[in-house]
């Protein structure tokens, strides 16, 4: 049977620390760090957050463009670009507070031993379409904040009033409900994740697979929150860092074959799959 | 008149079953390479096939393929038995019910039920028969004359569609088992069963690590008989015994040998090999080769794959079981062959093998289909393959011996 140790404990700790920092950091520090814009969804409308996320800067361009906040905003965008070019979606798995909320919900479901909701095979392709529609809406900024489900979850969690747009609240409730039954369902359509995912193919964080060692046991696909099929099916290619990958490492951790899957950061082997003998 | 005839025929079957099983059992220890003790496992097989006893008091549910999930049976409080027959006498008896050209496993499986002489195979609550190949599908109908059957479909491809269908099938199997046994499946029962059987799986993995090592202190024939005894034992009890065996293997020293050259290391691939059909491993090891691993679904593949659920809800475990039993299965009944080649290549690299014996049971067509491609693959990887077509009878013993001897000699000279 599976045992989760090491990297999962580290990941939960990282998510928890960043959740507290991104939601309440400014309360403790006194002010926000203005020139960092993280590639995650953490509501920028909240004054108590320690660091802003990139979302509001992109959505409300007119607020800072040619204004007094232009320089820090441009630096923030630069930092954002640098982070996603270097690390791709690594922040989704280790920093994103909304990802943490979703994982918390699904871990409650797992503890309660309720069945998961698997997205039907026929519906899966539509998620990609929805994702890119979200990206377009996000980049053009057309009313994105008013409907953003993250806002209606994160602001109340930070102790703030979030606004009362009915559709927004409905969408937030829907996403939370789905996230309870399907781990990280919002991450599949997350526009920031989609943008960062473009750089997954070139980033410093790589998921590698040794095709011959794989027995096709499907364990990796069963634990993958993003349901990346290639991690199970592919045997020819060695690099399996797909656009959707959030580097949660569950596949490597569960893989029962020695050295079949591994994680490389800056060309250094960090984690290798192995058979649990006890 | 016919009653007397039937009674006499039954007595004759009984005599032959005992004789064959006994001679096969006595051969196992001839292959020993160290004084390690496997008498518990030999004793289990002996009591069933020679003593004709049934020491298992618990109610039993049988299974006729490695793709039937025993965790379900175990979780409901029944003892799962793997009933695939490998006995030549049972094959003969089976020929009254199945065509001559069908595979000997099917004939022997049918034969054991129709002979009705092994008490262990009586009083089964039901048998689960996965429709993994044509032989099994047809056997289901014949077996239904003797025992309640639960046939389950196995889908031809291992892709997503096939997998989701299989998950549904497994849910159906649970419902059927609940109906037959009158007990309810719960997540905690299934988890307990999974944990218990994974103990057996882990110990089997360690046992094979000892076999694969450079200085193996246990012979392949011995390991295969240990694995064969799993089919008729309580998984938990078996795991405890193998744990003891593994501990003993860590300490034991190999017998002194006068050999100058290294024994050629051989992988047995192909059709299943189970007790008492041990003539190939026995001949190989008495002729001076060393079996390093096997691909038989009654031995090396039986417990190789672990159950790895995402979560311990009933749903999570059923999905994990569907994945464990079918997704990595190297049975050639599926339309994808790649898994087998990768598995063989990996085993070849890990064990540092010198040659492969490709065992084809006469009539086991799916395995025979792949031989051509296995030979091409082997040529590419520079490893010799010998195809051995045989059945459970001992008639071809001598010609087989000559062929295997020549193969071993060829490997030694390479």
Interface residues (C-beta under 8 A of the other chain):
Chain A: X1 X2 X109 X110 X112 X113 X114 X115 X116 X121 X211 X212 X213 X214 X215 X216 X217 X218 X219 X222 X223 X229 X235 X254 X256 X275 X276 X277 X278
Chain B: X158 X160 X161 X163 X164 X187 X194 X195 X198 X202 X205 X206 X305 X306 X307 X308 X309 X310 X311 X312 X313 X314 X315 X316 X319 X320 X323 X324 X327 X328 X338 X339 X342 X343 X345 X346 X349
